[in-house]
Amino acid sequence: MHELSLMCPEDRVEDVSDALDALDALSVSVEDMDAQTEAEQALFGEPGMPPPKDGWNRSRIVALFPDEASARQAQDLLVLQDFFGGCQVLGIQEVEAQDWVRLTQSQFQPVDITPEFWIVPTWHEMPEAAKVSIRLDPGLAFGTGTHPTTRMCLRWIATQPAGSLGRTLDYGCGSGILAIGAAKFGAPAIDAVDIDPDAVVSCELNAQANAVQLNAGLPDKAQGQYQTVLANILATPLRMLAPLLCNHVQAGGHLVLAGILERQADELKQAYAPYVQLDVSDSEDGWILMTARKA
């Protein structure tokens, strides 16, 4: 494979990226041309939300093509376009052949949730300290145990008194990791729902791989009330879902919310105030876990 590298000003990044997609680039990435210099710009968006800008003042765009001829054809077509004004071709180079599967696997190591509870990819040996474990590989759906929001939810599950989880709902289940965690710690019945059909399939397959029973489906699968309701999404949808999620929590039951930044704590408390009193029960790397006990 070959990489075509370009330098583009911020206002041309979107047009050039779209053109590269149309020219059948295998992938297109954008990075700060001035990274690691005094001119480097901090440009971050909230997880799950669009970035504040399409690119940096001087953006480096790298497009991957299956061969050199495809990369050169894309280059020749791009330089003829009006929107390429102000842009510059940096070059084409061959990408060193690698074992991409092995490289990807090397980036995912076992994750300890507690000293005795671990998330372990299938290609790794089980850590000796692991008394409870979830076997989970990276896939289409969010949730591999590496993100602080997932770890905090699992840590909450693991530290509850034995037998206290009761009937459990994982709303926005992704890979199903929280639902599987609840099953591992004794939840007797679990519904795991998501708006993404691919996530539902991923959840079912991961449950089978971990030899646990759960009911996965689209959101209408969630019926009635639960002793424990888990929702690891993002602050905006969590605000909108406040009435629905709280209605699913039975009296004396637990509501556990994640995907929330520290600065969003007050707005979540306000959104849920008519139903329950949310409190921050854990924090990690700028993210918080909020929980409530329904009266």
C-alpha positions as CSV (number, residue, x, y, z in Angstrom):
1,M,0.0,0.0,0.0
2,H,1.0,3.6,-0.5
3,E,0.3,6.9,1.3
4,L,-0.4,10.2,-0.3
5,S,0.5,13.1,2.0
6,L,-0.9,16.6,1.5
7,M,-0.7,19.9,3.4
8,C,-3.9,21.9,3.4
9,P,-5.2,25.0,5.1
10,E,-8.1,24.6,7.5
11,D,-10.7,25.8,5.0
12,R,-9.8,23.2,2.4
13,V,-9.6,20.1,4.7
14,E,-13.2,19.1,4.2
15,D,-13.2,19.4,0.4
16,V,-9.9,17.6,0.0
17,S,-10.9,14.8,2.4
18,D,-14.2,14.3,0.6
19,A,-12.4,14.2,-2.8
20,L,-10.0,11.6,-1.5
21,D,-13.0,9.5,-0.3
22,A,-14.5,9.8,-3.8
23,L,-11.2,8.7,-5.3
24,D,-11.4,5.4,-3.4
25,A,-8.8,6.1,-0.7
26,L,-8.8,3.2,1.8
27,S,-8.5,5.7,4.6
28,V,-8.1,9.4,5.2
29,S,-6.6,10.9,8.3
30,V,-6.1,14.5,9.3
31,E,-3.4,15.7,11.8
32,D,-1.7,18.9,12.9
33,M,1.1,19.8,10.5
34,D,2.7,21.7,13.3
35,A,2.5,19.0,15.9
36,Q,5.4,18.9,18.4
37,T,6.3,22.5,17.6
38,E,5.5,25.8,19.2
39,A,2.8,26.4,16.6
40,E,0.9,23.2,17.6
41,Q,-2.8,23.8,18.2
42,A,-5.0,22.0,20.7
43,L,-8.1,20.9,18.9
44,F,-10.4,18.5,20.7
45,G,-14.1,17.7,20.5
46,E,-16.3,16.1,23.2
47,P,-16.3,12.2,22.8
48,G,-19.1,11.2,20.5
49,M,-19.6,14.7,19.2
50,P,-18.3,16.4,16.0
51,P,-14.9,18.2,16.5
52,P,-15.1,22.0,16.8
53,K,-13.3,22.5,13.5
54,D,-12.5,20.4,10.4
55,G,-8.8,20.8,10.8
56,W,-5.8,22.8,11.9
57,N,-4.4,26.0,10.4
58,R,-2.0,23.8,8.6
59,S,-3.4,20.3,8.3
60,R,-1.5,17.2,7.1
61,I,-3.9,14.9,5.3
62,V,-2.7,11.3,4.7
63,A,-4.7,9.1,2.3
64,L,-4.0,5.4,2.0
65,F,-4.2,3.7,-1.4
66,P,-3.8,0.0,-2.4
67,D,-0.9,0.8,-4.8
68,E,1.3,3.6,-6.1
69,A,-0.6,4.0,-9.3
70,S,-3.8,4.7,-7.5
71,A,-2.1,7.2,-5.2
72,R,-0.5,9.1,-8.2
73,Q,-3.8,9.2,-10.1
74,A,-5.5,10.7,-7.1
75,Q,-2.7,13.3,-6.7
76,D,-2.8,14.2,-10.4
77,L,-6.6,14.7,-10.3
78,L,-6.5,16.7,-7.0
79,V,-4.0,19.3,-8.2
80,L,-6.3,20.2,-11.1
81,Q,-9.2,21.1,-8.8
82,D,-10.0,24.7,-7.9
83,F,-10.4,23.8,-4.2
84,F,-6.8,22.6,-4.1
85,G,-5.5,26.1,-4.2
86,G,-3.3,26.8,-1.2
87,C,-2.7,23.1,-0.7
88,Q,0.6,21.3,-1.3
89,V,1.6,17.7,-2.2
90,L,4.1,16.4,0.3
91,G,4.8,13.1,-1.4
92,I,3.9,9.5,-1.9
93,Q,5.6,6.7,0.0
94,E,5.2,3.0,0.4
95,V,3.7,1.7,3.6
96,E,5.9,-0.8,5.3
97,A,4.3,-4.3,5.3
98,Q,3.2,-5.3,8.8
99,D,1.2,-8.0,10.4
100,W,-1.8,-5.7,11.0
101,V,-3.7,-8.3,13.1
102,R,-0.8,-8.8,15.4
103,L,-0.2,-5.1,15.6
104,T,-3.8,-4.4,16.5
105,Q,-3.8,-7.2,19.1
106,S,-0.7,-5.8,20.8
107,Q,-2.6,-2.6,21.5
108,F,-5.1,-4.4,23.7
109,Q,-3.9,-5.8,27.0
110,P,-5.8,-7.3,29.9
111,V,-7.5,-4.6,32.0
112,D,-7.9,-4.9,35.7
113,I,-11.2,-3.5,37.0
114,T,-10.4,-4.6,40.6
115,P,-7.4,-6.7,41.7
116,E,-9.6,-9.9,41.1
117,F,-11.8,-8.8,38.2
118,W,-10.2,-8.5,34.7
119,I,-11.2,-7.9,31.1
120,V,-9.1,-10.2,29.0
121,P,-8.8,-10.4,25.1
122,T,-9.1,-14.0,23.9
123,W,-5.5,-14.0,22.6
124,H,-4.1,-13.4,26.1
125,E,-3.5,-15.8,28.9
126,M,-5.7,-15.2,31.9
127,P,-3.9,-13.3,34.7
128,E,-3.2,-15.4,37.8
129,A,-5.0,-12.8,40.0
130,A,-8.2,-13.0,38.0
131,K,-11.0,-14.7,40.0
132,V,-13.7,-13.2,37.8
133,S,-13.1,-12.3,34.1
134,I,-14.8,-11.2,30.9
135,R,-13.3,-12.4,27.6
136,L,-13.8,-9.6,25.1
137,D,-12.1,-8.6,21.9
138,P,-12.3,-5.2,20.2
139,G,-15.2,-5.1,17.6
140,L,-17.9,-3.0,16.0
141,A,-19.6,-2.0,19.3
142,F,-18.3,0.4,21.9
143,G,-17.0,-1.2,25.2
144,T,-13.8,-3.1,25.7
145,G,-13.0,-2.1,29.3
146,T,-10.3,0.4,28.4
147,H,-12.3,3.6,28.7
148,P,-12.7,5.2,32.1
149,T,-16.6,5.2,31.8
150,T,-16.7,1.5,31.2
151,R,-14.2,0.7,34.0
152,M,-16.1,2.8,36.5
153,C,-19.4,1.1,35.7
154,L,-17.8,-2.3,36.0
155,R,-16.1,-1.3,39.3
156,W,-19.5,-0.3,40.7
157,I,-21.0,-3.6,39.7
158,A,-18.1,-5.6,41.2
159,T,-18.3,-3.8,44.5
160,Q,-22.0,-4.3,45.2
161,P,-23.1,-6.7,47.9
162,A,-23.6,-10.2,46.7
163,G,-27.1,-10.8,45.4
164,S,-28.0,-7.1,45.4
165,L,-28.1,-6.4,41.6
166,G,-31.4,-8.1,41.0
167,R,-33.1,-7.8,37.6
168,T,-30.8,-5.5,35.5
169,L,-31.2,-3.3,32.5
170,D,-28.1,-2.2,30.4
171,Y,-29.5,0.7,28.3
172,G,-27.2,1.4,25.4
173,C,-25.4,-1.9,25.8
174,G,-22.8,-1.6,23.0
175,S,-20.6,-4.7,23.2
176,G,-22.7,-5.9,26.2
177,I,-19.7,-5.6,28.6
178,L,-21.8,-4.1,31.4
179,A,-24.6,-6.7,31.0
180,I,-22.0,-9.5,31.0
181,G,-20.3,-8.0,34.1
182,A,-23.7,-7.9,35.9
183,A,-24.2,-11.6,35.0
184,K,-20.8,-12.5,36.3
185,F,-21.7,-10.8,39.6
186,G,-25.0,-12.6,40.1
187,A,-27.7,-10.6,38.3
188,P,-30.5,-13.2,37.9
189,A,-32.1,-11.6,34.8
190,I,-30.6,-9.1,32.4
191,D,-32.0,-7.1,29.5
192,A,-29.4,-5.4,27.2
193,V,-30.7,-2.9,24.7
194,D,-29.2,-0.6,22.0
195,I,-30.5,1.4,19.1
196,D,-27.8,-0.1,16.9
197,P,-28.6,-3.6,15.5
198,D,-24.9,-4.4,15.1
199,A,-24.4,-3.7,18.9
200,V,-27.2,-6.1,19.7
201,V,-25.5,-8.8,17.6
202,S,-22.2,-8.1,19.2
203,C,-23.7,-8.2,22.7
204,E,-25.3,-11.6,22.0
205,L,-22.0,-13.1,20.6
206,N,-20.0,-11.7,23.6
207,A,-22.5,-13.2,26.0
208,Q,-22.2,-16.6,24.3
209,A,-18.4,-16.4,24.5
210,N,-18.6,-15.7,28.2
211,A,-21.3,-18.4,28.9
212,V,-23.8,-16.0,30.4
213,Q,-27.5,-15.6,29.8
214,L,-29.1,-12.3,28.8
215,N,-31.8,-10.9,26.6
216,A,-30.5,-8.5,24.0
217,G,-32.5,-6.4,21.6
218,L,-33.6,-2.9,20.5
219,P,-34.9,-0.4,23.2
220,D,-38.4,-1.7,23.2
221,K,-37.0,-4.9,24.7
222,A,-36.8,-3.0,28.0
223,Q,-40.0,-3.8,29.8
224,G,-41.1,-3.0,33.4
225,Q,-38.9,-2.1,36.3
226,Y,-35.5,-3.2,37.4
227,Q,-33.5,-3.3,40.5
228,T,-30.4,-2.0,38.6
229,V,-30.4,0.3,35.5
230,L,-27.1,0.9,33.9
231,A,-26.6,3.5,31.1
232,N,-23.1,4.3,29.8
233,I,-23.9,6.7,26.9
234,L,-23.1,10.5,26.9
235,A,-24.5,13.5,28.8
236,T,-26.9,14.8,26.1
237,P,-28.8,11.6,25.5
238,L,-28.8,10.9,29.2
239,R,-30.5,14.2,29.9
240,M,-33.2,13.3,27.3
241,L,-33.6,9.8,28.7
242,A,-34.1,10.9,32.3
243,P,-37.9,10.1,32.5
244,L,-37.6,6.8,30.7
245,L,-34.6,5.5,32.6
246,C,-36.0,6.6,36.0
247,N,-39.4,4.9,35.2
248,H,-37.5,1.7,34.7
249,V,-36.0,1.8,38.2
250,Q,-38.1,0.1,40.9
251,A,-38.5,1.5,44.4
252,G,-35.2,1.0,46.3
253,G,-33.4,0.2,43.0
254,H,-30.2,1.7,41.7
255,L,-29.6,4.0,38.7
256,V,-26.0,4.1,37.4
257,L,-25.0,6.7,34.7
258,A,-21.7,7.2,32.9
259,G,-20.4,8.9,29.8
260,I,-20.4,12.2,31.8
261,L,-17.6,14.7,32.1
262,E,-16.9,16.3,35.4
263,R,-18.2,19.7,34.2
264,Q,-21.5,18.2,33.3
265,A,-22.4,17.0,36.8
266,D,-24.7,19.8,37.7
267,E,-26.8,19.7,34.5
268,L,-27.3,16.0,35.0
269,K,-28.3,16.5,38.6
270,Q,-30.8,19.1,37.5
271,A,-32.3,16.9,34.7
272,Y,-32.8,14.0,37.1
273,A,-33.9,16.0,40.1
274,P,-37.7,15.5,39.5
275,Y,-37.1,11.7,39.8
276,V,-34.0,10.9,41.8
277,Q,-31.1,12.5,43.6
278,L,-27.9,11.9,41.6
279,D,-24.5,11.9,43.2
280,V,-21.0,11.5,41.9
281,S,-19.8,8.1,43.2
282,D,-16.5,7.7,41.2
283,S,-14.2,9.7,38.9
284,E,-11.4,8.9,36.5
285,D,-9.4,11.0,34.0
286,G,-12.0,13.8,33.9
287,W,-15.0,11.4,33.6
288,I,-17.5,10.7,36.4
289,L,-19.9,8.0,37.5
290,M,-23.3,9.2,38.8
291,T,-25.6,7.0,40.8
292,A,-28.9,7.3,42.6
293,R,-31.1,5.1,44.8
294,K,-34.8,5.5,44.0
295,A,-37.1,6.2,46.9
